[in-house]
């Protein structure tokens, strides 16, 4: 499957090629020479149907051989104007001939995108470039090229379905989602959650620039650099601010993509302000424990030591590395019975505070 960028480039090239071909046909049709060999030879070499239709006598003067490949019909099967109408898709059958007749009557070259039915029943999308030739002020014949654009149309339809799918997902997503232009951070799309996060209505956030929401604008440079380096960004934490200027923490996940033909960044965000506040609180608590004059030991529910503070190491003589990972009974003295410890752990595992006095043993065997 071709990428959207490849299709956009192909469509642009096709339009230029179509105009060049139209001009060539126009020049040839207005020539006094009856020698069309060069044009016909050219028609055989490109993947398009060249045609010429006699309006006066209602017949096709010329249909190139590619008609068989593109639509399944031999050139000889193209009989009259009504035959062409009959092969047009039912949904296009009214407007296409009417538009063509009106533009031709006004001596205007025109272009149409419509569907025809292949001889095997398949639908074929075509772009029809039509020129008008007059003789003594009267339309004598039409001429043009039919180019198969089915692949491009299918791609456009798939892209439209993906966009609709994205819209459906983002509208119901619990996370803020947005699409921004790479060049300047312009917000091209956002869901309601994103608008709520920064304190705006959905209609207000579109066409804002994300540069206004970075607490530190250098964060965007780091974010873009990471995105360019890896092609994606996962769990990128930074501080942003809402429309009122109040800061808060988010984590971002992003990928490059395209949106309506523009290079874009697809981003999901999550407010982690509570998480950051909890981490900061834990950090303060950890600092307090580390600097405490009280001996502190933390174990899991079965008594495996997970943490001790420096004062504990000072008192017991065990280093942090020696003590962590051992069971707390490494400190057990002979001053208490097993029933004493069983009762203590029963209380603790019930989620109840245990308060009491206990004799422990230091590394050197001294009791304390």
ZAMARGU-4260 file (C-alpha; in steps of 0.2 Angstrom, whole numbers, plus 5000, padded with zeros to 4 digits):
<rodrens>
0) 5000/5000/5000 | 5007/5017/4995 | 5009/5030/5008 | 4998/5046/5008 | 5013/5056/5004
5) 5017/5045/4988 | 4999/5047/4983 | 4999/5066/4985 | 5015/5067/4974 | 5007/5055/4961
10) 4991/5065/4960 | 5001/5081/4958 | 5011/5074/4944 | 4996/5067/4936 | 4987/5084/4936
15) 5002/5091/4927 | 5003/5077/4915 | 4984/5078/4911 | 4986/5097/4907 | 5001/5094/4896
20) 4991/5080/4887 | 4976/5091/4885 | 4986/5105/4877 | 4994/5092/4865 | 4977/5086/4860
25) 4970/5104/4858 | 4985/5109/4847 | 4983/5093/4837 | 4964/5095/4835 | 4966/5113/4829
30) 4980/5108/4816 | 4975/5109/4798 | 4984/5093/4795 | 4974/5077/4795 | 4990/5067/4800
35) 4986/5060/4818 | 4999/5046/4818 | 5010/5055/4831 | 4996/5057/4843 | 4989/5040/4840
40) 5006/5032/4843 | 5008/5042/4859 | 4991/5036/4865 | 4996/5018/4863 | 5011/5021/4875
45) 5003/5028/4890 | 4990/5020/4902 | 4975/5030/4897 | 4961/5030/4884 | 4962/5043/4871
50) 4946/5047/4862 | 4937/5058/4849 | 4918/5059/4847 | 4909/5066/4833 | 4894/5075/4839
55) 4886/5079/4822 | 4885/5060/4818 | 4884/5053/4835 | 4899/5041/4834 | 4916/5038/4841
60) 4929/5043/4829 | 4943/5036/4839 | 4946/5026/4855 | 4963/5020/4859 | 4967/5002/4863
65) 4969/5005/4881 | 4950/5005/4882 | 4951/4986/4883 | 4963/4986/4897 | 4955/4999/4908
70) 4936/4995/4904 | 4936/4978/4896 | 4928/4985/4880 | 4936/4984/4863 | 4937/5001/4854
75) 4924/4994/4841 | 4911/4992/4855 | 4910/5011/4858 | 4896/5015/4847 | 4887/5031/4851
80) 4884/5043/4865 | 4870/5033/4873 | 4882/5018/4874 | 4894/5029/4884 | 4880/5034/4896
85) 4874/5016/4898 | 4892/5011/4905 | 4892/5025/4918 | 4889/5021/4936 | 4870/5024/4940
90) 4874/5037/4953 | 4884/5047/4941 | 4873/5043/4925 | 4863/5059/4926 | 4875/5073/4931
95) 4890/5067/4920 | 4882/5068/4903 | 4872/5084/4907 | 4888/5093/4913 | 4897/5087/4898
100) 4884/5093/4886 | 4882/5110/4895 | 4901/5114/4896 | 4903/5108/4877 | 4889/5119/4872
105) 4898/5134/4880 | 4914/5129/4871 | 4922/5126/4887 | 4936/5112/4890 | 4931/5103/4906
110) 4936/5089/4918 | 4926/5076/4927 | 4929/5062/4939 | 4916/5049/4938 | 4913/5030/4939
115) 4911/5018/4924 | 4906/5000/4925 | 4920/4988/4918 | 4914/4974/4907 | 4917/4962/4921
120) 4905/4972/4932 | 4919/4980/4943 | 4918/4999/4946 | 4932/5010/4938 | 4935/5027/4944
125) 4941/5039/4929 | 4946/5057/4927 | 4940/5063/4910 | 4949/5078/4902 | 4938/5085/4888
130) 4942/5097/4875 | 4929/5105/4862 | 4933/5107/4843 | 4922/5119/4833 | 4921/5122/4815
135) 4913/5138/4808 | 4906/5142/4825 | 4898/5125/4828 | 4904/5111/4839 | 4910/5097/4828
140) 4918/5085/4839 | 4924/5082/4857 | 4941/5075/4861 | 4950/5070/4877 | 4958/5057/4888
145) 4951/5045/4901 | 4964/5040/4915 | 4960/5026/4928 | 4961/5034/4946 | 4953/5019/4955
150) 4968/5016/4966 | 4969/5034/4971 | 4951/5034/4975 | 4952/5018/4985 | 4966/5026/4994
155) 4956/5042/4998 | 4942/5031/5004 | 4953/5021/5015 | 4960/5037/5022 | 4943/5044/5025
160) 4938/5029/5034 | 4954/5029/5045 | 4950/5047/5049 | 4932/5043/5054 | 4939/5029/5064
165) 4951/5040/5072 | 4938/5053/5076 | 4926/5040/5084 | 4940/5033/5095 | 4947/5051/5100
170) 4929/5057/5104 | 4927/5043/5117 | 4945/5042/5123 | 4948/5046/5141 | 4964/5054/5136
175) 4967/5070/5128 | 4972/5068/5110 | 4978/5081/5097 | 4986/5083/5080 | 4998/5097/5077
180) 5008/5104/5062 | 5026/5099/5063 | 5032/5116/5056 | 5024/5128/5069 | 5014/5117/5082
185) 4998/5123/5075 | 4983/5113/5082 | 4974/5105/5068 | 4963/5093/5078 | 4959/5090/5096
190) 4946/5080/5106 | 4935/5087/5120 | 4947/5080/5133 | 4961/5090/5126 | 4951/5106/5126
195) 4946/5102/5144 | 4964/5099/5150 | 4969/5117/5145 | 4953/5126/5150 | 4946/5130/5132
200) 4930/5125/5122 | 4934/5113/5108 | 4930/5126/5095 | 4943/5138/5104 | 4958/5126/5104
205) 4958/5123/5085 | 4971/5135/5076 | 4979/5138/5093 | 4998/5134/5093 | 5005/5122/5106
210) 5019/5134/5109 | 5008/5144/5120 | 5005/5129/5131 | 5023/5124/5135 | 5029/5130/5152
215) 5047/5129/5146 | 5048/5132/5127 | 5064/5122/5127 | 5054/5107/5131 | 5046/5107/5113
220) 5064/5107/5106 | 5069/5092/5116 | 5052/5083/5112 | 5054/5086/5093 | 5072/5081/5094
225) 5068/5064/5102 | 5054/5062/5090 | 5065/5064/5075 | 5078/5053/5082 | 5067/5038/5086
230) 5052/5041/5075 | 5041/5040/5091 | 5040/5047/5109 | 5034/5036/5123 | 5031/5043/5141
235) 5039/5059/5139 | 5036/5069/5155 | 5035/5088/5155 | 5026/5103/5163 | 5014/5112/5152
240) 5001/5126/5157 | 4983/5129/5154 | 4975/5144/5145 | 4975/5153/5162 | 4994/5150/5164
245) 4993/5137/5178 | 5006/5124/5176 | 5004/5105/5178 | 5013/5089/5173 | 5009/5078/5158
250) 5016/5062/5150 | 5016/5062/5131 | 5016/5048/5118 | 5018/5054/5100 | 5021/5048/5082
255) 5024/5057/5065 | 5010/5056/5052 | 5000/5067/5040 | 4984/5076/5042 | 4975/5083/5027
260) 4991/5083/5017 | 5002/5091/5030 | 5016/5084/5040 | 5009/5082/5058 | 5012/5075/5075
265) 4999/5064/5083 | 5000/5065/5102 | 4991/5058/5117 | 4993/5066/5134 | 4989/5061/5152
270) 4989/5072/5167 | 5001/5065/5180 | 5001/5080/5192 | 4995/5069/5206 | 5008/5056/5202
275) 5022/5069/5202 | 5016/5076/5218 | 5016/5059/5226 | 5033/5056/5220 | 5039/5072/5227
280) 5031/5068/5244 | 5039/5051/5244 | 5056/5060/5240 | 5053/5071/5255 | 5048/5056/5266
285) 5064/5047/5260 | 5075/5062/5264 | 5067/5063/5281 | 5070/5044/5284 | 5088/5045/5278
290) 5091/5060/5290 | 5081/5053/5305 | 5089/5050/5322 | 5077/5035/5324 | 5082/5018/5318
295) 5069/5013/5304 | 5067/4996/5296 | 5054/4992/5282 | 5049/4974/5278 | 5036/4965/5267
300) 5022/4955/5275 | 5033/4939/5277 | 5047/4949/5286 | 5059/4951/5271 | 5069/4967/5274
305) 5066/4980/5260 | 5074/4996/5268 | 5084/5002/5282 | 5089/5020/5285 | 5107/5025/5290
310) 5103/5026/5308 | 5098/5008/5308 | 5115/5003/5301 | 5124/5014/5314 | 5114/5005/5328
315) 5115/4987/5322 | 5132/4987/5314 | 5125/4979/5298 | 5128/4988/5281 | 5113/4992/5270
320) 5119/4978/5258 | 5121/4965/5272 | 5104/4968/5279 | 5092/4971/5265 | 5085/4955/5257
325) 5087/4945/5274 | 5072/4940/5285 | 5070/4951/5300 | 5074/4937/5312 | 5092/4940/5308
330) 5090/4952/5323 | 5081/4940/5334 | 5087/4938/5351 | 5083/4924/5364 | 5073/4936/5375
335) 5056/4932/5367 | 5046/4916/5363 | 5040/4911/5346 | 5022/4915/5353 | 5028/4933/5355
340) 5033/4935/5337 | 5018/4925/5330 | 5006/4937/5339 | 5016/4953/5333 | 5015/4947/5315
345) 4997/4942/5317 | 4993/4960/5322 | 5004/4968/5309 | 4996/4957/5295 | 4979/4962/5301
350) 4984/4980/5297 | 4984/4986/5315 | 4998/4996/5323 | 5009/4986/5335 | 5017/4995/5349
355) 5029/4986/5361 | 5046/4984/5367 | 5058/4971/5359 | 5075/4965/5362 | 5086/4964/5346
360) 5103/4958/5342 | 5117/4968/5334 | 5129/4961/5321 | 5142/4958/5334 | 5130/4949/5345
365) 5127/4963/5357 | 5108/4965/5363 | 5099/4982/5362
</rodrens>
